[in-house]
Amino acid sequence: QVPSALHFWDKAQHALGFAGLAFLGLMAYPGRVRGLMPGLVLLGAGIELAQWFTGWRQGDWQDWIADCVGLVMGYFAWRLAIAGAQQWKA
């Protein structure tokens, strides 16, 4: 069990990890936003379900929410990176 003082850091790690996944995935496949983002949402849910089924790990719906928040952060970071790249071209 994670001590309550570290509970916030655990959620931040989930969000940052999925922000990175979203950003890198969107940089690699910019034309596949509609497939990539729902796929990453399902990946996060699948990870939590898999942990729940192990019996020795705990799946946590709050971790999945943190994953989804990270995906939104990664999406907006990608949009900012694209806008910045287009501005340099002009």
Residue frames as qw, qx, qy, qz and C-alpha x, y, z in Angstrom:
[[0.000, 0.889, 0.458, 0.000, 0.00, 0.00, 0.00],
 [0.387, 0.478, -0.022, 0.788, 1.29, 3.45, -0.95],
 [0.261, -0.429, -0.491, 0.712, 1.60, 5.81, 2.04],
 [0.172, 0.855, 0.485, -0.065, -0.91, 8.65, 1.86],
 [0.179, -0.791, 0.174, 0.558, 1.87, 11.24, 1.63],
 [0.214, -0.282, 0.712, 0.607, 2.96, 9.69, -1.67],
 [0.460, 0.523, 0.709, -0.108, -0.58, 9.27, -3.05],
 [0.310, 0.872, 0.021, -0.378, -0.35, 12.53, -5.02],
 [0.066, -0.625, 0.668, 0.398, 3.03, 11.60, -6.50],
 [0.443, 0.104, 0.882, 0.122, 1.63, 8.26, -7.68],
 [0.448, 0.739, 0.481, -0.149, -1.13, 10.04, -9.61],
 [0.122, 0.874, -0.267, -0.387, 1.35, 12.57, -10.99],
 [0.288, -0.363, 0.819, 0.339, 3.53, 9.71, -12.26],
 [0.483, 0.423, 0.765, 0.046, 0.53, 8.19, -14.02],
 [0.323, 0.888, 0.209, -0.252, -0.37, 11.53, -15.61],
 [0.031, -0.783, 0.486, 0.387, 3.19, 12.29, -16.70],
 [0.423, -0.141, 0.857, 0.259, 3.69, 8.80, -18.11],
 [0.453, 0.563, 0.688, 0.065, 0.55, 8.93, -20.21],
 [0.182, 0.916, -0.023, -0.358, 1.27, 12.53, -21.24],
 [0.183, -0.574, 0.684, 0.412, 4.56, 11.25, -22.64],
 [0.444, 0.178, 0.859, 0.180, 2.85, 8.33, -24.39],
 [0.386, 0.792, 0.447, -0.153, 0.28, 10.64, -25.98],
 [0.062, 0.880, -0.247, -0.401, 2.84, 13.23, -27.04],
 [0.240, -0.420, 0.786, 0.385, 5.24, 10.73, -28.57],
 [0.452, 0.340, 0.821, 0.079, 2.45, 8.75, -30.20],
 [0.343, 0.859, 0.314, -0.211, 0.96, 11.87, -31.75],
 [0.028, -0.777, 0.453, 0.437, 4.36, 13.06, -32.94],
 [0.308, -0.191, 0.878, 0.313, 4.91, 9.68, -34.61],
 [0.116, 0.400, 0.851, 0.319, 1.37, 9.34, -36.02],
 [0.089, 0.219, 0.190, -0.953, -0.16, 12.83, -36.30],
 [0.444, -0.001, -0.461, -0.768, -2.89, 11.67, -38.65],
 [0.545, -0.208, -0.806, -0.101, -4.18, 8.99, -36.30],
 [0.164, -0.265, 0.457, -0.833, -5.49, 11.03, -33.38],
 [0.733, -0.141, -0.041, -0.664, -8.92, 9.37, -33.50],
 [0.904, -0.004, -0.427, -0.037, -7.41, 5.92, -33.12],
 [0.486, 0.301, -0.574, 0.586, -4.43, 6.67, -30.91],
 [0.218, -0.371, 0.390, -0.814, -6.14, 8.55, -28.09],
 [0.838, -0.224, 0.007, -0.498, -9.00, 6.06, -27.50],
 [0.859, 0.156, -0.467, 0.144, -6.44, 3.27, -27.75],
 [0.298, 0.330, -0.575, 0.687, -4.38, 4.84, -24.97],
 [0.546, -0.336, 0.229, -0.733, -7.50, 5.33, -22.84],
 [0.947, -0.065, -0.191, -0.249, -8.21, 1.60, -23.23],
 [0.649, 0.309, -0.562, 0.409, -4.57, 0.78, -22.45],
 [0.091, -0.400, 0.504, -0.760, -4.82, 2.64, -19.16],
 [0.777, -0.207, 0.125, -0.581, -8.04, 0.83, -18.28],
 [0.913, 0.150, -0.377, -0.032, -6.52, -2.49, -19.30],
 [0.378, 0.394, -0.630, 0.553, -3.49, -1.94, -17.08],
 [0.373, -0.319, 0.459, -0.740, -5.71, -1.24, -14.08],
 [0.903, -0.042, -0.047, -0.426, -7.93, -4.27, -14.80],
 [0.779, 0.283, -0.530, 0.181, -4.88, -6.50, -15.21],
 [0.098, 0.387, -0.638, 0.659, -3.56, -5.33, -11.84],
 [0.643, -0.232, 0.257, -0.683, -6.92, -6.04, -10.25],
 [0.940, 0.083, -0.220, -0.246, -6.92, -9.60, -11.58],
 [0.481, 0.453, -0.686, 0.305, -3.43, -10.43, -10.27],
 [0.759, -0.522, -0.388, -0.016, -4.53, -10.58, -6.66],
 [0.673, -0.361, -0.175, 0.622, -1.27, -9.06, -5.46],
 [0.168, 0.052, 0.121, 0.977, -1.66, -5.66, -7.13],
 [0.170, 0.624, 0.607, -0.461, -4.57, -3.27, -6.82],
 [0.219, 0.464, 0.498, 0.699, -6.29, -1.73, -9.81],
 [0.106, -0.537, -0.393, 0.739, -7.34, 1.83, -9.05],
 [0.332, 0.761, 0.511, 0.223, -9.91, 3.82, -11.02],
 [0.136, -0.952, 0.024, 0.275, -8.20, 7.01, -9.82],
 [0.469, -0.379, 0.568, 0.560, -5.00, 5.88, -11.54],
 [0.420, 0.432, 0.684, 0.411, -7.00, 5.49, -14.75],
 [0.068, 0.954, 0.288, -0.040, -8.40, 9.01, -14.34],
 [0.333, -0.768, 0.313, 0.449, -4.84, 10.28, -13.85],
 [0.515, 0.015, 0.677, 0.525, -3.87, 8.44, -17.05],
 [0.293, 0.729, 0.563, 0.257, -6.69, 10.20, -18.91],
 [0.129, -0.961, -0.028, 0.245, -5.65, 13.59, -17.50],
 [0.463, -0.486, 0.515, 0.533, -2.14, 12.85, -18.74],
 [0.481, 0.358, 0.672, 0.434, -3.49, 12.05, -22.19],
 [0.136, 0.935, 0.324, 0.056, -5.18, 15.44, -22.34],
 [0.319, -0.837, 0.244, 0.372, -1.95, 17.11, -21.22],
 [0.532, -0.177, 0.643, 0.522, 0.02, 15.23, -23.87],
 [0.401, 0.647, 0.585, 0.280, -2.51, 16.16, -26.55],
 [0.019, 0.991, 0.121, -0.058, -2.27, 19.87, -25.72],
 [0.444, -0.643, 0.434, 0.449, 1.54, 19.70, -25.55],
 [0.542, 0.174, 0.672, 0.473, 1.48, 18.14, -29.02],
 [0.258, 0.851, 0.428, 0.160, -0.84, 20.87, -30.32],
 [0.203, -0.936, 0.127, 0.256, 1.51, 23.52, -28.91],
 [0.534, -0.360, 0.584, 0.494, 4.50, 21.80, -30.51],
 [0.476, 0.473, 0.630, 0.391, 2.73, 21.66, -33.88],
 [0.087, 0.966, 0.241, 0.014, 1.72, 25.33, -33.61],
 [0.370, -0.790, 0.311, 0.376, 5.28, 26.27, -32.71],
 [0.565, -0.062, 0.648, 0.507, 6.67, 24.31, -35.65],
 [0.364, 0.705, 0.532, 0.295, 4.24, 26.00, -38.04],
 [0.101, -0.980, -0.049, 0.165, 5.19, 29.39, -36.66],
 [0.480, -0.544, 0.475, 0.498, 8.88, 28.69, -37.37],
 [0.537, 0.295, 0.652, 0.448, 8.03, 27.81, -40.97],
 [0.208, 0.888, 0.401, 0.089, 6.24, 31.11, -41.57]]
